[in-house]
Amino acid sequence: MRHITHQALLKRFSSIAALLLISWLSAASAAETLTLTDYLGQVSANNWSYQGSQRQKAGSDARKREADLVFSPSFFTEAQIASDKKEPDMGMAGAANYKELKSETYTAGVSQTYPTGTRAKLYYSLNHYSYLYDGSPDTRYYTASPVVELTQPLWQNYGGRADKDNEEATRAQAEADAWNAESDLRTLLVNAEKSYWDLATSRELVQVRGKAMEEAQAIYDYVSKRASMNLTDRSDALQARASLETARLNLKSATHNEAAALRAFKAYANMGEAVQVPELMQINWDKVRALPDPVWVKGNRADVKAAEAAANATAANARILAEKDKPALDLKLSYALNGRDADLSSRVSDSLNWDKPTAKAGLTFSIPFNYSASKEARAGALLKEKAAQLSYKQKLLAQASDWRDLTAKLSDARERLELSYTIEEAQRAKLEYEKQRLKEGRTTTYQVLTFEQDYTNAQYTRVSAAAQVLSTLANLKLYVQAGSNPAIAGSKE
């Protein structure tokens, strides 16, 4: 009876070895396996959030050019038609008795704001006046004027402070939006990579749990048979039954985890529910152990860069508000050349001479009656500027803290992985030694089956520890934009 059991056991060992060999050698061709690079390509091509973030980033980069418009010249034009039937001013010589005045005004020119705060306009104004009389001939004529206007702030927006802050706020906000989109892109790819490793390790853990259940079933069959022959105590059979049920529960949990990992895997790439996911690249666990620690290159995470740009935008907007609450004192200058005639063409040419210029100079001043409220509002705006800078400093500290936390977790995961390898190797050596003793008739089949189960549990611990290493390395890619670590996939060399 023992001879038959030994043969069955050796046959099962041979089958398991053959399956392991096939799994190692089937690191399958690219057509049969889905590599991490290919999967991330599917995510970038099919995930709507990824595509939306891409367009958000491109749009925000383009919106930075809006800041260039603050100090860029712009073209403007105006057309107006008016009818005036009120009694004319008595001071208008020769036009005292008209019943209606019709006018047409056409203006076209360019305007520009300069970094000094100066606002300049250069435009050409063409006017057509028609005086309509009762019983007298109507009077019609044209006036034409090239005009230059200058406005220089002397208090509010002195030196173009508000305009420069407006330029900075516009550019910084667009930059913050672009970095937020970049952060979303990187985070999505990192999470997609983690889902890839999660599915890969979940599938392997299902295999490990399946093998453990087979071993538990073999132990139960062996012990229950001996109990039925009164060769062992019934409590051993009950214990073996409990171990078998535990193994079944563990396999069911592993299967559920695999299903959840598969759903997340498909969700990132927008795969249909009926889509069959091919085999994933086989993980070379020895290379996982040998991966170097990542180095934080100079620079900040995308979300920290976004926070920096947002802080700059908030600070600039706060300064704009503070400047807006100041009293306004502006110097205004204008100079125009003038021409007037019933003939349009002669008036246009006449307007370009210097015989009849119009010059103006003046000051405008405004201040709110509730000056104390205005003063407090400016102080509040400056506090918002300081608050934005403090928030960014805290973000920098949090970034460094997160890096230290992740590297510490990676170190712990590596340590657990090395210990799990040591335990697995010890369990493997113990199993091999016990199998040799079984051949020599110095131990029992039950003991070998128990050691085999210990070895399987050690494999489960090793795969779980390696999965934690892969997940932490993926998180660290938010700091180090490396590739997909192809060296950790594929068959052993």
Residue, then its C-alpha position, 0 to 999 in steps of 0.5 A: m500500500r505504501h509503495i502505491t502511495h509513493q508512486a502516486l506522490l512521485k507522479r504528482f511531483s513530476s506533474i507539478a514540475a512539468l507544469l512549472l517548466i512549461s510556465w517558465l518556458s512559455a514566456a510566450s511570444a509578443a502575440e500571445t502575451l500582453t506586455l506592460t508597455d503594450y498595456l500602457g499603450q492601450v490605456s493611453a489610447n482607450n482611456w477617456s480620462y487619459q485622453g481628456s487630460q492630454r487635451q487639457k494639458a495641450g489646451s492649458d499650454a496653449r492658454k499660456r499665450e493669453a498672457d502675451l496679449v496683456f502687452s500686445p497691441s490690439f485693433f479696434t473700430e467703432a461705428q455710430i449713427a445718431s439723430d439729435k432733435k433737441e434745440p441747438d445751443m445758441g453758441m453754435a454760429g450759423a446753426a441756430n435754427y436747425k431742426e435736426l442734427k444727424s451724425e455718422t462717426y467711424t473710428a478705427g485704430v490700435s491700442q496698447t498697454y505698456p509695462t510702464g502702465t501707460r495705455a496708448k491709443l492711435y486712431y483715425s476718426l471720421n465724422h459726417y454731420s448733416y444739419l436739417y433746416d425748415g425752409s433753408p438748404d441743409t448743411r452737410y460736411y465731414t471732419a477727419s482727425p488722426v488722434v493719439e491718446l495717452t493715459q499714465p497711472l500715477w497711483q493705482n497701477y503705478g509702473g504697470r504693477a497690476d498689468k504685470d501681475n495680470e500677465e503673471a496670474t494668467r500665465a501661472q494659472a494656465e501653467a497650473d492647469a497644465w501641470n494638474a493635467e500632467s499629474d493626472l496623466r502620470t497618476l493614471l499610468v502609475n495606477a494602470e501599471k499597479s493594476y498590471w502587476d496586481l493582476a499578474t501577481s493575483r493570477e500567480l497567487v491563485q495558482v499557489r492557492g490552488k496547489a495548496m488546496e490540492e496538497a490539503q486534499a491529499i493530506y485529508d485523503y491520506v489521513s481519513k483513509r488511515a483513520s478509517m483503518n484505525l491507524t491514526d486518531r480521528s482528531d487527525a482527520l478532523q484537523a485535516r478536514a479543517s485545513l482543507e476547508t481553510a485552503r478552499l476558503n483561501l483559494k476562493s479569496a484568491t480567485h475573488n482578488e483575481a477577479a477584482a484585479l481583472r476588473a480594474f485592469k480592464a477598466y483602465a484600458n476601457m476593455g469590454e466585459a467579454v474581452q479575454v485578457p491574454e497572458l501577462m508577461q512572466i515576472n522574473w522575481d530574481k530581477v525584482r530583487a536586483l532592481p536598484d533603488p530609484v534616485w529622485v532626480k532634481g525637480n518636483r512632482a507634477d502635482v507640486k509644480a501645479a501647486e507652485a504655479a497655482a500659488n504664484a497665480t493666487a499671489a498675483n491675483a491678490r496683488i491685483l486686488a490690493e492694487k485695485d483698492k488703491p485711489a486712482l490718479d491718472l494723467k491723460l494726454s491727447y493730441a489730434l489733427n483736424g480737417r473739415d470740408a464738405d468734400l470727403s477726400s479733401r478733408v481726409s488729406d487736410s486732416l494730415n496737416w498741422d494747421k488745426p491741432t487739438a491738444k488736451a491734458g488733464l488729471t482724473f482722481s477717484i477714491p472710495f468714501n469708505y477708505s478704511a474698508s478699502k485699506e482693510a481689503r488691501a491688507g486681506a489681499l496681501l494676506k492671501e498672497k502670503a497664505a498661498q506661499l505658505s501652502y506651497k512650502q507645506k506642499l514641498l515638505a509633504q513631497a519630501s515626506d512622501w518620498r521618505d515614506l515611499t523609500a522606507k516602504l520600499s526598503d521594508a518590502r525589499e527586506r520582507l522579500e529577501l526574508s521570504y526568499t530565505i524562508e522559501e529556500a529553507q522550506r524547499a530544502k526541507l521538502e527535498y530532504e523529506k522526499q529523499r527520506l521518503k524514498e529511503g522509507r525513513t518518513t511518512t507520506y503525510q510528513v512529506l505532504t505537510f512539508e509540501q504545504d509549508y513550501t507552498n505557503a512560503q511561495y505565497t508569502r514570497v509572491s505577496a512580498a514581491a507584489q508590494v515591491l512592484s507597487t511601491l516602485a510604481n508609486l515612486k515613478l511619480y518622482v522618477q519618470a522612468g520606463s516600464n522596467p522591462a527588465i523585471a518581465g520575461s523568463k529567467e535568463 
